[in-house]
C-alpha cells in the first residue's frame, strides 16, 4: 500500500502500489506528498459494498448532465473520469437520554405554556471522517444502507480508500449535539411542541469505523475542472455543473422586465405629490 496526502485539500488516500495516482482524487491538484509508511494504515471494521459498477455510474452521470434545463446541451457529450473510492465514516449508535423543555399550546394569555420532561430512545447515525469531501456533499449522498455490510477483505484493498480524518473520540463528541437535535425534533413532533431544547446523555455507545462506496468523478468544460460524486449504492449524485450562459442571460433580462413592469404598476396607483406651499417673504424697512 502507498499513502499520499494532498497539500492543497488535505485528503489522505491509501491505494495499491501497482496503481499510479498523479492527481488528487478530490481537488485534482498535483501537490501530492508521500506519507512515510512507518506503520500500516488502519483497516476499517466493515465495508458497505458497492451496488453500482463503473458503467452504471457513467449512465447516472450522463442522466445528471441532462437533468436540469439550465445546463448547456454540450454537457451531455462530455466524457467523465470515474474512480472507485472507499469513504471513511464512523457509525455511532447509542441510547439517548434527553432532558428537554419546550412550549405547548394552552389557553393562556400568550397561547402557550412551558412543558418539560425526560425522553429515552435509541438512535444511530453516520459521522463523516472525510477530509476530501464537504459536509454538504456527504449529506447529499445520504442515505447509505448498511444492512448488507460485511467485513473488510483482502480484495477490498484493490480499491483506493481515504484514511479517516477523525478519531473515534472525535466522532463521539460530534455525535452528541446531533443526537440532541434528532431527539428534540422527535419529541416536538410527537407532542406537538415548539421551541424544543434539550440536553442529552449517551448510554451504551457503540462506534465502528466503516467505509462507504462512492464513485468520484471529474470532467473538464470550458477549460475548467468540475467534480461530482456518486453514491456507490443508490446512484445519487452531488456536484456542481456549469450553467448555460445564454439561458442565464435571458432569465436575467426577463426578470429585469418583470421588475420594471411591477414598479410601473405600483407607481400608476400612487397619488401625485402635493404642490409645495408658496413661500411668503417679509421684508423689513
C-alpha positions, 0 to 999 in steps of 0.5 A, a space after each residue: 500500500 502507498 499513502 499520499 496526502 494532498 497539500 492543497 485539500 488535505 485528503 489522505 488516500 491509501 491505494 495499491 502500489 501497482 496503481 499510479 495516482 498523479 492527481 488528487 482524487 478530490 481537488 485534482 491538484 498535483 501537490 501530492 506528498 508521500 506519507 512515510 509508511 512507518 506503520 500500516 494504515 488502519 483497516 476499517 471494521 466493515 465495508 458497505 459494498 458497492 451496488 453500482 459498477 463503473 458503467 452504471 455510474 457513467 449512465 447516472 452521470 450522463 442522466 445528471 448532465 441532462 437533468 436540469 434545463 439550465 445546463 448547456 446541451 454540450 454537457 451531455 457529450 462530455 466524457 467523465 473520469 470515474 474512480 472507485 473510492 472507499 469513504 471513511 465514516 464512523 457509525 455511532 449508535 447509542 441510547 439517548 437520554 434527553 432532558 428537554 423543555 419546550 412550549 405547548 399550546 394552552 389557553 393562556 394569555 400568550 397561547 402557550 405554556 412551558 412543558 418539560 420532561 425526560 425522553 429515552 430512545 435509541 438512535 444511530 447515525 453516520 459521522 463523516 471522517 472525510 477530509 476530501 469531501 464537504 459536509 454538504 456533499 456527504 449529506 447529499 449522498 445520504 442515505 447509505 444502507 448498511 444492512 448488507 455490510 460485511 467485513 473488510 477483505 483482502 480484495 477490498 484493498 484493490 480499491 483506493 480508500 481515504 484514511 479517516 480524518 477523525 478519531 473515534 473520540 472525535 466522532 463521539 463528541 460530534 455525535 452528541 449535539 446531533 443526537 440532541 437535535 434528532 431527539 428534540 425534533 422527535 419529541 416536538 413532533 410527537 407532542 406537538 411542541 415548539 421551541 424544543 431544547 434539550 440536553 442529552 446523555 449517551 448510554 451504551 455507545 457503540 462506534 465502528 469505523 466503516 467505509 462507504 462506496 462512492 464513485 468520484 468523478 471529474 470532467 473538464 468544460 470550458 477549460 475548467 475542472 468540475 467534480 461530482 460524486 456518486 453514491 456507490 449504492 443508490 446512484 445519487 449524485 452531488 456536484 456542481 455543473 456549469 450553467 448555460 450562459 445564454 439561458 442565464 442571460 435571458 432569465 436575467 433580462 426577463 426578470 429585469 422586465 418583470 421588475 420594471 413592469 411591477 414598479 410601473 404598476 405600483 407607481 400608476 396607483 400612487 397619488 401625485 405629490 402635493 404642490 409645495 406651499 408658496 413661500 411668503 417673504 417679509 421684508 423689513 424697512 
